[in-house]
Amino acid sequence: MREKTPSLPDNLSTIATKCEAFRLGLFKPLRLINKQVIGMELLTDRTTQEILYGGAAGGGKSFLGCEWLLWNCLSYPGTRWFVGRHHLSEIRKSTMVTMQKVMRKHRIPADYYNYNNQSVKTVFHNGSTIEGVDLMFRPSQSEFDSFGSTEYTGGWIEEAGAISVEAYEVSKIRIGRHMNGEYNIMGKLLITANPSRNWIYRTFYKPYKEQCLPNYRRFIQALATENDKNEPGYIDRLETLTGAKRARLFSGDWEFQNDERQLIESDAIVDLFTNSFIERDAQRKCLVCDVAMHGKDLFRVAYFEGDVLVEHSKMEKSGGKDVLTLIDRYRKKYAIPASCIVYDSDGVGAFIGKNGGFIPGSRPLHGGMAAIKDKDGTTDFYNLRSQCAFLLAEDINNYKIYGEGVNNEEDIELLSDELAQIRRVINSEKLRYISKDEVKAAIGRSPDFSDLLIMWKYYQIIPRSKPFVRQVG
């Protein structure tokens, strides 16, 4: 007589059934909210490669990520997945806490997996793994050594507003490289985030809003009010938020303004890099230099033709000879006379001379292009640096500048972050830009890139020995 196969315990039989349903694209057994189901459908289709899920707090972002990784690991033995955040400690304290909630929800037995809190790695009984990855940007590790040489089946970037575009770019090339062919599954990158005005906005939300998001990218807006699984009272607490926090975390508003002091509108910063209707004017050429001395790390130089930033370069902190060599290269390439060079007075001026030096704390200039009228009627500036910052902000807000030469995502993000920090001092008798130390504290570095544009504005308003005449014909 044939022996009867022993039946699986109820919870193990249910796990097997859920795995089979997951492989077939049936997600009802997982008891997800509607937006999470949409997300799961995109995460398992044959078209989408990158999914941005989010838009507010409480929309089920972390639960979706944990559900997706869990059922991939259980359904496809031997696969390898990652979850990345700004720092490993955030994965330990938050992401893995959510993962434990998901494990308990589905009654996953303790002997099905082993979690190492030190390495932030989960190894399942079938050989599948979930690895925590530190995505903090470190200049010495531009390729993110935290990934090592590991190849992944797929991955998840959580709280993406806190990571750099470099982390996103490296993450994309690490997935779809481990057992995807054996199981016929695509390499997918899930990105979860609250509204943020950085690479996420430029790469996903703005194209989505303008209905030009590529087919391989998708965006799902998820709000707390659409999630009936939130803890009691959570939505009430979100509703008590005010200002930008309420706009971001409750309303999911991607067009929020971070700070009422911000001089340059966020949309105008985004448009700065696409204002191609502005044409170059070679008769108004200018070379701006911000040298790497007195504690700076980088020497930056930018070449402008009229209101177009044509080209820029950077180099590691260096001596005067290297600085002059780079400047000379630009001068020869674009035929730039010495009188069309602007530099910071305490830097490269030590090598070039005194003409064209920019002294941030000096008195503002007056008359003509140097004037501005603020919304409260104030027309006087605290110093030259403030004057040029306010005038630059006015030009960018009115779409009068084109950053043509800033054309890779890393540089766009860098300059955008710095321009967003051009903020006024409230309750000042004169129009005043916040101190450089405040900017450094906000972004963790010196705003050398935006300083180039501020110094360029100085070149536009300094008095000339003879009037500028545009040649015709």
C-alpha positions in Angstrom: 0.0 0.0 0.0 1.3 3.4 -1.0 2.3 5.6 1.9 0.3 8.8 2.3 2.3 12.0 2.0 2.1 13.9 5.3 0.3 17.3 4.9 2.0 20.6 5.6 1.1 22.6 8.7 -1.6 25.2 7.8 0.8 28.1 7.8 3.4 26.3 5.6 0.7 25.2 3.2 -0.5 28.8 3.1 3.1 30.1 2.4 3.5 27.7 -0.5 0.1 28.8 -1.9 1.1 32.5 -1.6 4.4 31.8 -3.3 2.6 30.2 -6.2 0.1 33.0 -6.4 3.0 35.5 -6.3 4.7 33.8 -9.2 1.4 33.9 -11.2 0.9 37.6 -10.5 -2.0 37.1 -8.1 -1.6 39.3 -5.0 -5.0 39.0 -3.2 -3.6 36.4 -0.8 -1.0 39.0 0.4 -3.8 41.4 1.7 -2.3 44.6 0.3 -4.0 48.0 -0.1 -5.0 49.0 -3.6 -1.9 51.2 -4.3 0.4 48.4 -3.1 -1.3 46.0 -5.5 -0.6 48.4 -8.4 3.0 48.6 -7.3 3.3 44.8 -7.1 1.9 44.5 -10.6 4.5 46.9 -11.9 7.2 45.1 -10.0 6.4 41.8 -11.6 5.5 42.9 -15.2 7.7 42.5 -18.3 8.0 46.2 -19.1 8.8 48.3 -16.1 12.4 48.6 -14.8 12.1 51.4 -12.2 9.2 52.2 -10.0 8.9 55.3 -7.7 6.3 54.6 -5.0 5.4 57.3 -2.5 4.3 60.9 -2.3 3.5 61.2 1.4 4.0 59.6 4.8 1.8 56.6 5.7 1.2 55.5 2.1 2.6 52.0 2.7 6.0 52.5 1.1 8.0 50.3 3.5 5.5 47.6 3.7 5.4 47.3 -0.1 9.2 47.0 -0.3 9.3 44.4 2.4 6.4 42.4 0.9 8.1 42.5 -2.5 11.5 41.3 -1.2 10.1 38.6 1.1 7.9 36.9 -1.6 10.7 37.1 -4.2 13.1 35.4 -1.8 10.6 32.7 -0.9 9.3 32.1 -4.4 12.7 32.1 -6.2 15.3 30.1 -4.3 18.9 31.3 -4.4 18.1 34.8 -5.6 19.9 37.8 -4.2 18.3 41.2 -3.3 19.3 44.4 -1.6 17.7 47.2 0.3 19.7 50.5 0.4 19.4 53.5 2.6 21.6 56.5 3.4 23.1 54.5 6.3 23.0 50.9 7.5 21.8 52.0 10.9 18.6 53.3 9.3 17.9 49.8 7.8 18.5 48.2 11.2 16.3 50.6 13.1 13.5 51.0 10.6 13.4 48.8 7.6 14.1 45.5 9.3 11.5 46.4 12.0 9.0 46.7 9.2 10.2 43.4 7.7 9.6 41.6 11.0 6.0 43.0 11.0 5.5 41.5 7.5 7.0 38.2 8.6 4.6 38.0 11.6 1.7 39.0 9.3 2.3 36.0 7.1 3.4 33.7 10.0 6.8 33.0 8.5 8.5 30.4 10.7 11.6 31.4 12.5 13.6 28.5 10.9 12.8 29.9 7.4 15.4 32.6 7.7 18.4 33.9 9.7 18.9 37.6 10.2 22.4 39.0 11.1 21.9 42.5 12.6 25.6 43.3 12.4 25.9 42.7 8.6 22.2 43.6 8.1 21.8 40.4 6.0 18.9 38.0 5.9 19.6 34.4 4.6 16.6 32.3 3.8 16.4 28.5 4.2 16.3 28.2 0.4 19.5 30.2 -0.2 17.9 33.5 -1.1 19.3 36.6 0.6 18.4 40.2 1.4 21.4 42.4 2.0 21.4 45.9 3.5 23.5 48.4 1.6 24.9 51.7 2.8 24.2 54.3 0.1 25.8 57.3 1.9 27.8 59.3 -0.7 31.5 59.5 0.1 33.7 61.3 -2.5 36.5 58.7 -2.1 34.0 56.0 -3.0 32.2 57.3 -6.1 31.3 53.8 -7.2 29.9 52.9 -3.8 32.3 50.2 -2.4 29.5 49.0 -0.1 28.1 47.1 -3.1 31.4 45.3 -3.5 31.4 43.0 -6.5 28.0 41.6 -5.6 25.4 41.1 -8.4 21.8 41.2 -7.5 18.5 39.9 -8.8 16.8 43.2 -7.9 16.9 45.9 -5.3 15.1 48.6 -3.3 16.2 52.1 -2.5 14.2 53.3 0.6 13.9 57.0 1.6 15.5 57.9 -1.7 15.3 61.7 -1.0 18.3 61.3 1.3 20.6 59.6 -1.2 22.6 61.0 -4.1 22.1 60.5 -7.8 25.3 58.5 -7.9 23.8 55.9 -5.6 20.8 55.6 -7.9 23.0 55.2 -11.0 25.2 52.6 -9.4 22.2 50.7 -8.1 20.7 50.4 -11.6 23.7 48.5 -12.9 23.9 46.1 -10.0 20.5 44.5 -10.6 19.3 42.0 -13.2 22.5 40.0 -12.9 21.8 37.1 -10.6 19.5 34.2 -11.7 17.2 36.4 -13.6 17.5 34.3 -16.7 16.9 31.0 -14.8 13.6 32.3 -13.4 12.7 34.5 -16.4 12.2 37.6 -14.2 13.3 41.1 -14.9 15.8 43.1 -12.8 13.7 45.7 -11.0 14.6 48.8 -9.0 12.0 49.9 -6.4 12.4 53.5 -5.2 10.3 54.7 -2.2 10.4 58.3 -1.1 8.5 61.3 0.2 8.4 64.4 -2.1 11.9 65.8 -2.6 13.2 68.4 -5.0 16.3 66.5 -6.2 17.0 63.8 -8.8 13.8 62.0 -7.9 11.8 65.1 -8.9 13.7 65.6 -12.2 13.8 61.9 -13.1 10.4 60.8 -12.2 7.8 63.4 -11.0 8.4 66.2 -13.5 8.2 63.9 -16.5 5.2 62.2 -15.0 3.5 65.5 -14.5 4.3 66.5 -18.1 3.1 63.1 -19.3 6.5 62.2 -20.8 7.8 59.6 -18.4 9.4 56.7 -20.3 7.6 53.4 -20.4 10.2 51.7 -18.3 9.7 54.1 -15.5 6.5 54.4 -13.5 5.4 56.6 -10.6 2.7 55.7 -8.0 1.4 58.5 -5.8 0.4 57.0 -2.4 -1.2 58.9 0.4 -1.9 58.1 4.0 -5.6 58.6 3.4 -5.5 55.7 0.9 -4.1 53.3 3.5 -6.7 51.8 5.8 -3.9 49.8 7.6 -2.4 52.8 9.3 -2.3 52.8 13.1 -5.3 54.6 14.7 -4.6 58.3 15.1 -1.7 58.4 12.6 -3.6 60.4 10.0 -4.9 62.8 12.7 -1.3 63.5 13.7 -0.3 64.1 10.0 -3.1 66.6 9.7 -1.6 68.7 12.5 1.5 69.4 10.5 2.0 72.9 9.0 3.9 74.5 6.1 6.2 72.5 3.9 6.0 69.5 6.2 2.3 69.3 5.8 2.6 69.8 2.0 5.1 67.0 1.7 4.1 64.4 4.3 0.3 64.8 4.3 -0.7 66.2 0.9 2.2 64.5 -1.0 2.9 67.8 -2.8 6.0 67.6 -4.9 5.9 71.3 -5.7 6.4 72.4 -2.1 8.7 75.3 -1.2 11.2 74.2 1.4 11.6 77.6 3.0 9.9 81.0 2.6 13.4 82.5 2.7 14.4 80.7 -0.5 15.1 83.3 -3.2 15.1 81.0 -6.3 11.9 79.2 -7.1 12.3 75.4 -7.3 10.7 75.1 -10.7 13.0 77.8 -12.0 16.1 75.8 -10.8 14.8 72.8 -12.7 14.2 74.9 -15.8 17.7 76.5 -15.6 19.1 73.4 -17.3 16.6 73.4 -20.2 16.2 77.1 -21.1 17.6 76.3 -24.6 15.7 79.3 -26.1 18.5 81.5 -24.7 21.2 81.9 -27.2 24.9 82.4 -26.7 26.5 85.8 -27.1 30.2 85.5 -27.8 30.7 89.3 -27.5 29.8 89.1 -23.8 32.2 86.3 -22.9 33.4 85.8 -19.3 35.6 83.3 -17.4 34.8 82.9 -13.7 37.3 81.2 -11.3 36.8 80.0 -7.8 40.2 78.7 -6.6 40.9 75.9 -4.2 42.8 77.7 -1.5 42.2 78.5 2.2 40.7 75.2 3.0 38.7 74.5 -0.1 38.8 71.1 -1.8 38.2 72.0 -5.5 39.1 74.7 -7.9 36.2 75.5 -10.2 36.1 77.5 -13.4 33.1 78.3 -15.7 33.0 80.0 -19.1 29.9 82.1 -20.1 28.8 83.6 -23.4 26.2 86.2 -22.5 23.6 84.5 -20.3 24.7 80.9 -21.2 27.0 78.8 -19.1 28.9 77.1 -21.9 31.4 75.0 -20.1 32.8 74.3 -16.6 35.6 72.4 -15.0 36.8 71.3 -11.6 40.1 70.1 -10.3 41.5 68.9 -6.9 43.1 71.5 -4.6 46.2 72.6 -6.3 49.0 75.1 -6.5 49.1 78.3 -8.5 50.8 76.8 -11.6 48.0 74.2 -12.2 45.4 76.8 -11.7 47.0 79.1 -14.2 47.4 76.2 -16.7 43.7 75.5 -16.6 42.8 79.1 -16.9 45.2 79.5 -19.8 43.6 76.5 -21.6 40.2 78.2 -21.4 41.6 81.6 -22.5 43.2 80.0 -25.7 40.1 77.9 -26.5 37.7 80.8 -26.3 40.0 83.8 -26.9 39.2 85.3 -23.6 41.0 88.6 -22.8 42.3 89.1 -19.2 39.7 91.9 -18.6 37.0 89.3 -19.0 38.2 87.1 -16.1 36.5 87.2 -12.7 38.0 85.5 -9.7 37.6 85.4 -5.9 39.9 88.0 -4.5 41.4 85.8 -1.8 42.2 83.0 -4.2 43.4 83.0 -7.8 43.8 86.8 -7.6 47.1 86.1 -5.9 48.3 84.6 -9.2 46.4 86.7 -11.8 46.5 90.2 -10.5 44.0 92.6 -9.2 41.7 93.3 -12.1 38.3 91.6 -11.9 38.7 90.5 -8.3 35.4 89.7 -6.5 35.4 90.8 -2.8 32.2 89.3 -1.3 32.1 91.6 1.7 32.7 94.8 -0.1 30.1 97.6 -0.6 27.4 96.9 -3.2 27.3 98.7 -6.6 24.6 101.1 -7.5 22.6 102.1 -10.5 21.4 100.4 -13.7 21.7 96.6 -13.7 22.9 96.7 -10.1 19.5 97.7 -8.7 16.6 95.6 -7.6 13.3 96.4 -5.8 12.3 93.7 -3.3 8.6 92.9 -2.6 8.7 95.1 0.5 10.2 98.0 -1.3 13.8 97.5 0.0 16.4 98.4 -2.6 19.6 98.5 -0.6 21.9 95.5 -0.2 24.0 94.4 2.8 27.1 93.8 0.7 28.3 92.8 -2.8 27.8 89.1 -2.2 24.2 89.6 -1.2 23.6 92.0 -4.1 24.8 89.5 -6.7 22.9 86.6 -5.0 19.6 88.5 -5.2 20.2 89.6 -8.8 21.1 86.1 -9.8 17.9 84.8 -8.2 15.8 87.3 -10.1 17.4 86.3 -13.4 16.9 82.6 -12.7 13.3 83.1 -11.6 12.6 85.0 -14.8 14.2 82.3 -17.0 17.0 84.6 -18.2 19.9 82.1 -17.7 20.7 78.8 -19.4 23.0 76.2 -17.8 23.8 74.6 -21.2 27.2 73.2 -20.0 25.8 71.6 -16.9 24.5 68.5 -18.6 25.1 65.4 -16.4 22.9 64.4 -13.5 25.6 64.7 -10.9 26.5 68.3 -11.7 22.8 69.2 -12.1 22.0 67.9 -8.6 25.1 69.5 -7.1 24.3 73.0 -8.5 20.5 72.6 -7.8 21.2 71.9 -4.2 23.4 74.9 -3.8 21.0 77.3 -5.6 18.2 76.2 -3.3 20.3 77.4 -0.4 20.4 81.0 -1.7 18.2 82.4 1.0 17.6 85.8 2.5 18.0 86.8 6.1 14.7 87.6 7.6 14.1 90.9 9.5 17.3 92.5 8.1 17.2 96.2 7.3 19.0 95.5 4.1 18.7 92.7 1.5 21.0 90.1 2.9 22.0 86.6 1.8 22.7 84.0 4.6 26.3 83.4 5.5 28.4 80.9 3.8 28.8 78.9 7.0 25.0 78.5 7.1 25.1 77.1 3.6 27.9 74.8 4.4 26.0 73.5 7.4 22.9 72.8 5.3 24.6 70.9 2.4 27.8 69.6 4.1 30.2 71.4 1.7 31.2 74.7 0.4 28.8 76.1 -2.3 31.6 76.6 -4.8 29.5 75.8 -7.9 26.8 78.4 -7.1 29.6 80.8 -6.2 30.6 80.8 -9.8 27.2 82.1 -10.9 27.2 84.7 -8.2 30.6 86.0 -9.3 29.4 85.9 -12.9 26.6 88.2 -11.9 29.2 90.6 -10.5 30.9 90.7 -13.9 27.6 91.7 -15.5 27.1 94.7 -13.2 30.6 96.1 -12.7 31.1 99.5 -14.4 32.9 99.4 -17.8 35.5 101.8 -19.1 33.5 102.0 -22.3 29.9 101.1 -23.1 29.1 97.7 -24.6 27.9 97.9 -28.2 26.5 94.9 -30.0 27.9 94.6 -33.5 25.3 94.0 -36.2 25.9 92.3 -39.5 
